[in-house]
Amino acid sequence: MVNSLIEVDKLEWDNEILSDVFNDRDQSLIWQIPLSTGSEVDSWYWWKENNGFFTVKSAYGLQQQLFSRPGFASSSDFWRKLWKLKLPPKEGLNIWSEVESVEAAMILWSIWNTRNDVVWNDKLSMVDEVIQNAKINYVDWFNAQQADKDSHRDHHEAQSDKWKPPEFPIIKVNVDGAIFSFENQFGVGLVAWSASGVIVQAKTVCKIGALQSHEVEAMGMKEALSLIKANDWHDVIVESDCLQVILDLQNDKIMASP
């Protein structure tokens, strides 16, 4: 039973039991599952979307991640059969999708790089290596485009927001999270400020787990609420730099995920 793997008093995974029962791979997967402090009934949800509901976009993103893994199969049987169809040249060109076009360009680029290695470095690569390098280059390019969009948005938000103390008699609690991948741990830090900019109280929490950044930030918000309740504060502002968590808290939407 799953509940035998959990420290009931803390509602956390029992590290000692997990180490005794599971191998390193399974332990790593289990530590990626956040435990809810509520008493909700267990349910299925799509882990690649924050709200738990399946989308084609997230499934496509997962597919591209799998493409970058060594030894992953190339094209599907569907595409192999499709390209073998005896079609007029015009119709043959029309079946190219945007994704297929980019993949073809990456393969040509990989062939060009391989050709340069042969000419200038006297290095010969196998066909499988050329295809694999093309896949890796495509995934790196796709991720770079997403990261560039995120960095521009974060830079704009950083320029428009500047920290300031709250108005009297409000208390402001700043929340931030950190991930320590090598130690398989994450932590959250809380700082409560008065209207004069003086630290009223501070707290740090460090736990074992391999959560995603927005999950850690959500844990930080929960700790902030516990701190506010423990001190019986009433006029409080909780501030976080994680836009995703803020929007989730502000929006009244249905979520399938815990």
N, C-alpha and C positions, 0 to 999 in steps of 0.2 A: 504494500500500500504506500502511496505517495506520502501520506501524513507521517509515516514512520521515518521519513528522511528529513523532517522539519523539526526544529526546536520550537515547540509549541509556545513556550513562554515569551519567545522573542519574535516568532513568526519569521524565522530565517532558516535557510538550508543548514543542515547539520554537517559541518565540514568534516568531522571525524568519521561519520557514517559514510558519507560520499566517498571519502578516500579509501575506505575499507571495501566498499561494494563495487565501485565503478572504476573503469580505466580512465586514463587522462583525457581521452577524447570525449567520453560521456560526461565526465565531470565538467569539462569546459562548456558543453552544451547546456547542462543543468544550471550552471552559474549564470547563464544568459537569460534565465527565466526569472523575472521579478515576481515576488510574492505579494499578494494583496492583503492588506490588513482588514479588509471587509469580510463579510460572510456571504459573498455572492456565490451562486451555483456555478460550477465549472462549465465552460462552453468552448466550442471551436471558434478560432479566429485566425485571420490571415496575418502573419507576423511581419510581412513586408509593408503593411500600411499601419499608420499610427492609430487609426480608428478601428482596425481589425477587419475591415471589409475588403474583399478582393477587388482589384482593379487590373485592367490589361496593362496599364503603364508600369505598375510595380512588377508584374510578371515578366514584362519585357526587360526591365532593369535586372531582375534576377537571372534571366537567360543570358544577358551580356556578361554578368559576373561569372557564370559557369563557363562561358566560352573562353575565358582567360585562363582556366585551369589546364595544366599540362595533361595531355592524353584525352581531352574531351573530344567527342566526335565532331566532325566538321558539319557539312550540310545535312539536313534531314533527308529521309528517303523521298519525301514529297518533292523537294527541290531537285534531287538527282533525276527523278522520273520526269519532272517537268522540262528540264533542259534537254532530255533525250527525245522529246516530242519533235516530230518532223513538221515544223511550222515555217511559213514564209518569213523572210528576214524582218519585215515590218512588225508582224505580230510577236516575233521573238524578242524584239527590243522593247515592246510595250509591257512585257511581263516583269521588267526590271522595276523593283520598288526602290525607294530612297535608301533603305537599309542595305539592299543588295548592291546598289551602286557604290555606297561608301565602302562596303566590304571588298568589292572588286578593286577599288582604288587603293585600298590598303595592301591587297595582295600584289598589285603592280608595283607599289612602293617597296614592298619587301623583296620582290624579285630584283628591282633596281639596286637595292642595297646589297643583295647577295652577289649580283654581278660585279659591283665595285669591290667587294671583298675578294672575289676571284682575281680580278685584274690587279688590284693594288696590294693586297695582303696575302695573295696565294692561299686563300682560305675557301674551301668548298663546303657548302651546306647541303644537307639532304632536303628533299621536297617537303617532308613533314615539318622540318624546322622552319622552312620558309612560310608555310601556312600558319604554323603556331605563332611565329613572330608577327604575322599580319593580324591575327586575332588579338594578341596582346597590345599591339599598337592601336587597334581600333578601340579597345576598351579604355586604354589610357587617354586617347583623344576624347572619347565620350565623357569620361569622368572629369577631364580638364575643362570641358565646356561647362559642365554643371558647377564645378568649383569656381570658375571665373564669374559665373552669374551670382553665386552665393557671396563671393568676396566683394563684388561691387555693391550688393545690397547691404552687407554688413558694414562696409566702409561708409556708405551714405547714412546708415543709422547711427554709427559712431560719431559722425560729424554733427548730426542733428541733436544728439542727446548728451547732456553734460550733467554730472551728478550735482545735486544741491541738497542741503538739509531740509527737513520738513518744517512746516509752519507750526508754531506753538498752538496747542499742546500735543500735536501729533508725534508719534514715534515711527521712524522709518526702519524697516528691516531689510537689509540687502542680502540676497541669497546667491551663492555661486557653487558650482560643482566642479569636481576634478576626477579624472580617470587615470589610474595607475595600472597600465596594461601588464607590465612585467610582473607586478606583485599580485595580479588578479584581484585588485581592490578598487574601490571608488570612495570618494569622500565629498562632503558638503560643508560649506562654511557659512555662518550666519553672523551678521553684525547689526546690532540695534543702535540707532542714533537718536539723539535728542534734537530739539529745534536749534540749539546752539552749536551743533556739530560735534558734540561730545559722545563718545561711545558709552552706551548704557549697559550693554551686555553683549558678549560674543560667545560663539559655540562652534565646535567642529565635531563632525561625526565621520568615522571611517569604517567601512564594512567590506566584507569579501563579496565579490561578484563581478561579472563581466557585462555590465549593462551599457546601453547606448547613452550618448550624451544627454539627450532630452529626457531619458528616464531618470538619469542622475539628477538633473535639474528639477524634475517633478518630485523626487525624493526630498530635495532641498526645500521645496515649497511646503511639503508636508511637515518637515522638521520645524520650519518657521511658524506654522500654525500651532504646533505643539508648544513652542517657546512662548508664543503670544498667550495661549491659554494658561500655561503654567504661571505666568506673571500677571494674569488678569488685566492685560492691556485692552483698551477699548478703541481708542482712536489710533489706528495703525495703518501704515502703508507698507505693503510688501513689494519689493522691487527685484526684478530678475532681468538678465540680459538674454534669456532664451525666449525668442518670439513665439516659437511653436507651443511651448507650455502656456504662455500668457494667453494666446488665442484659444487654446483648448479650454482654459479655465473660464474665459469670457463668453465663449460660444455655448449655447444650449443645444448640443447635438448628441445624437445617439452613437455610442461607441460599443463595438463588440469585444474589444480588447480590454483586459483588466486595468 
